[in-house]
């Protein structure tokens, strides 16, 4: 399975989140400690998404840097990540599922307008198990998917709800419940942010959170110093840089 993290707080360098800490996402690419559901390395690509500071933030949208190579092979990344600062970051490593295509378009974070999204897990029986769910999407949305993989399909379902005005937490929770009903045993740890708020789910996969007075960090595995707490399975996390709420997803559809 994949690894991912999201951060909201005072601006920091991307390297301070992804490369420099002990057991960073960089290290997790070859030495993960909690890969539930299979896999031993996360070498099928990586992606960084961030919201620029200052004048560069005028457009309001995030910037992405994605590659379909192991993160440790990108010689440009340390210098790049050490000079870019942001107060809102989403980063991911990919461990591709057998039978699904590879390539940069299959690497999170996925983006639409001011949103960034990542999925850690898999939908068993993809794509047959989700054919009924696909009927919710206009043909144009299906034809326009970045890549024919389960993660991008999940993002399309959530993005459609966001476009219809559904609150982000409700959109994420509804899609998780619908996918689990269609494909029992799905692993659905999701991250969604617009740079101001963060929505995350723990659904049959490990997820941890670290909160300080002015920041929130969510990650598949703890990294660096500080106090980390495991997010209970089947929980919904909603946070800003200064607030954190974790609630059971049972009964919330």
LINLINDA-V727368 format. One record per helix or strand of 3 or more residues. SS is the DSSP state (H for helix, E for strand). FROM is the first residue (numbers start at 1). TO is the last residue. If there is no record, write none. Layout:
BEGIN
ss: (SS | SS)
from: (FROM | FROM)
to: (TO | TO)
END
This chain:
BEGIN
ss: (E | H | H | E | H | E | H | H | E | H | E | E | H | H | H | H | E | E | E | E | E | E)
from: (3 | 14 | 25 | 46 | 54 | 62 | 71 | 77 | 85 | 104 | 110 | 115 | 128 | 139 | 150 | 168 | 187 | 198 | 208 | 216 | 235 | 244)
to: (13 | 18 | 28 | 51 | 57 | 67 | 73 | 83 | 93 | 106 | 112 | 122 | 134 | 143 | 163 | 182 | 193 | 202 | 211 | 219 | 239 | 248)
END
